[in-house]
Amino acid sequence: MKVYKLKKQFNGYRRGTQFYLVSESEFIGVKEFVLRTEDLTHRFSINESELLKYFIFHKEIF
């Protein structure tokens, strides 16, 4: 599982907050990513441009 951190504030979450990448999918060239908060209470779906703009890869855990 991949862990991402916020580069800057996004949807009310502060910079540095960690998220787990739960799912990634692609349909006709449009990539969509599902992220969950570290405590697994909230989840949201973002597109590739939002992932690149607001998040940075932190580490991969197994």
N, C-alpha and C positions, 0 to 999 in steps of 0.2 A: 504494500500500500504506500502511496506517495503522500508526503506531508508538504503543504505549502504554507507560506507566511504572507501576511498582507504587507505590501510596500507602503501603502497609504490608506487612510480611512475609506471604508466601503460599506454601504448599507448599515451604518450604525456601529460597525465593528472597528476597533482601534488598530492602528499600525502595529505589526508584530504578532497579532493573533494567529494562532495555528489552526489549520483546517486539514482534514483528511480528504483526499480525492477518492470518492467512492466509485464513480462510474464515468466513463467517457464514451461518447458515441458519435458517429458521423453518418449523416443522411444527406445524400446529394451534395457533398462538399461542405456542409455546415456542421462544424464540430460543436458539441455541447458537453459540458462537464458538470457533474453533481458533486458538491462539496458539503461536508458536515463539520460542525464545530468540534473542537477537541473533546468536549463533554458529551457529544453526540445528541444534543437536545434540538439543534436547529439544522436545517439543510436548505440549500438553494441551488438553482441551476443557472449556469452562466455560459456565455459563448466564448469562443477562442480569443477574441479581441479583449474582452474583459479580463480573462485569465492572464494574458500577457501584460495588460496595463496595470492591474492591481495586485497581482500575486507573484511570488518568487518561489521557485522550488527550494525546499529546505533539506529534505532527506527522504530516503526510502526505507520503510520498515517491513519486516516479514511476518 
